[in-house]
Amino acid sequence: MSRLQLVIGNKNYSSWSLRAWLALRKIGVEFDEIRIALYTAGHKDEIKHHAPSGKVPILIDDGRAIWDSAAILEYLAEQQRWLWPSDSGERALARSLCAEMHSGFRALRSQFPMNCRAAPVRRVTPDAEAAADIGRIDAMWADCRERARKNGPWLFGTFTNVDAMYAPVAIRFSTYGVALRPASAEYVATVLTDEHIKAWYAAAARETETIAAFERGSV
């Protein structure tokens, strides 16, 4: 069987790439990264060489391409069942939260792009829609942490696919200094102090590309 490959974009900016990458790192499986700099000449064709979607991430397993982060996380969970909570009710809730992240929060994503190299804190004033997104996520995280506190520091206690989906949001909240409830702020700290997230940040710091559209906010 050939070694796993993960096609990703710029680590500084590509939140969807981080989701699949983080899950793979948590599993502990060896894989090769194929990094394609986004918004550069020919980047779409280069991505389509691996999968027809033209978007990252793409997981390649023994010649089979799995694209879209949600599909990749489901694929990994078929082999590593602990990526979803063991309780059926908790598992249903976890899947709902992942689906909400995958399909929603467009204002937040647009106004607060992921930017790991942004320092010090960037200031962005959210519009009403983005503020509603922030409030919804803050409430969601606080509720999860209240229920799972005695089981570990992640949203469902131990790390699951939900954390893979929301880790880029924690990075966004840190980058832009978003005020959160104490339980949510603790969760952001859990994400930022994770060894794999630190490794992602270190790699992002070594990148040289700048995507102007994703450089938002004032210092």
N, C-alpha and C positions, 0 to 999 in steps of 0.2 A: 504494500500500500504506500502511495506517495505521501510526502509530508504535506500537512495543511498549509494553505496559503491564504492570507487575508489582504485584499486590495483595499487601501485606505487613501484618504486625502491628506491635506495638511493637518498635522497634529495641533497646530495652534488654533485652527478654526473649525475643523470638521467634527461636530458633535456626534453625528450619526456614526462616523468611523469609530469614535471612542467607545460607543456602546458595545459593539461587537468585540472590539479589541479587549476591553476590560473583562468581559465574560470569559473570553479565551484565556486571559492571564489568570483569572480566578480558578478556572478549571485546572490550570497547570500543564496544559498540553503544549507541546512544542509546535511552533508555526513560523512560517516566513512571512515577512511584511513586504508587500509591493506598494510603495508609496507613489502616488501620482499627484503632482502639484495642481491644484484646482485653479480654474480661470486662467490657464495658460494656453498658448497655441497648441491645438491638437489634443487637449486633455480628454475631451469627450470621446474621440476616436480611440484613444489609448484605453479608456475605461471599457468601451464597447468591445475591445479585443477580448475582454474577460467575461462580459455578460451584456446582453442586449439592452439592459435598463439605462446604461450610460451614467449610472450613479454609484457612489460608494456608500457603504462597504459592500464587498463581495467576498464570500468565503468559498474557497475552492477545495473540495475534499475528494481526492482520488479522481480528479478530472471533472467532477460535478460542480457546477457553479450554483451557489445559493446567494441571492441578492436581497437587499432590503434588511435592515437591522432586525426588524421584528421577526422575519422569517428565519434569520440566522439564530436568534435567541431561542426560538421554538425548536429549531433543528438541534441545537446544542443540548436543550433540556430533554430531548428524547433519549439522549445518551447519558446525561447527568441530571437525574430527576430532582436533585436537591436545588436546582436553579428555580424551581417553583416550590412554594410552601407545601408541606405534606398533607395538611388538612384541606379537605375539598372546598370548604367555605372560604378559607384564607386564600386558597389557590385561585378561586373565582374572583375574589377581590383584587388579587395581585394582577391577574390578567386584565381586569377592567382598568386598573390604574395605568398599566402599560399601554393599553389601547387608547386611553384618553391622552396620554403623552404623544403617542404616534400620530394621532389625527387632529389634535387640538393645540391650544396655546400658541396660535400663529402670531398674535401681536407681540407676545413675549419674545418669541424667536426672532422676529423682525427687528424689534427695537433694542434687544439685548443679545446681540450675536456672541457666540463663544469666542473668547480671545484670551488664551492662556498667558500671552506675553504682556498684556496690558498691566502696567504698574506705574505709579500707584493707582489707587481706586479711581475708576472712571465714573463720572456722574452723568446719568441719563434720567430725565423726567418722563415717566411713563404716561401715556394717554390713558383714558378711562378703561379701554379694553385690555391693555397690558397690565394695568393695576388690578383689574379683576382676575387676570391669569395668575398674577403673583399671589393674590389673596386666596385663590382656590388651591394653589400648590402648598402654600403655607399651612392652610387648614388641613389639607390631606396629610402632609408630613407629620404635623403635630398629632393628629389622630393615630396614625400608624405607630409613631414612637410611644404614645401613651399606652397602647395595647401591647407593644412588643418590648418594652423597656427591659424587662427582666430576662429576656432571651438573647440580648445582644444589641449592638449599636446601630444596626442597619434598619431599614424601614420595616422589615418583618422579623427583626432580630438578627438572624444570620443573613449573609449576602444572598440575594436572589436576582432574577432578571429585572425586577422592579428597580433595583439599585443601578443596574447597568443602564436602564432607560433614563433615570433621573440624575445620575452623576453629572452630566453636562449642565444640567440646570443648577446644581449646587455650585459649579464653577462659575456660571453666569452670575449668580447671586453674590458670590465673593468678588468677582471682577468689578461689579457695579455698586458694591456696598449696600445691597438691598436689606432693609430692616425686616427682621423676621421674629416670630415667637421664639422663646428660649429653646423649646424642643426642636424646632426647625433649624435654628442656629447651631445646635449641637450636632445635628445631622450633617450640616455643611462641613463642620469640623471633622467629622468622621470620614467624609469623602476626601477632603483635602489632605488628611494625614495618612491616607492609605498608601502603602508602598508602591502600588502599581500606578496610582494617580500621580504620585511624585515622579515616577519614571516617565510618564507621559508628558508632564510639565517640562522635565529636563530635556526631552527630545524636542518639544515645541520651541524651547529657548534656543536650540541650535539651528532652527530653520531660518531662512533668510527672506522668504517670500512675504510680501505684504499685499493683502487684498483690501483695497481702500474702502469698499462697501461694508466691510466688517470692522472697520476701525471707527467705533462710535464713542461718543461721550467726551466730556471735558475733565481735566485733572482737577 
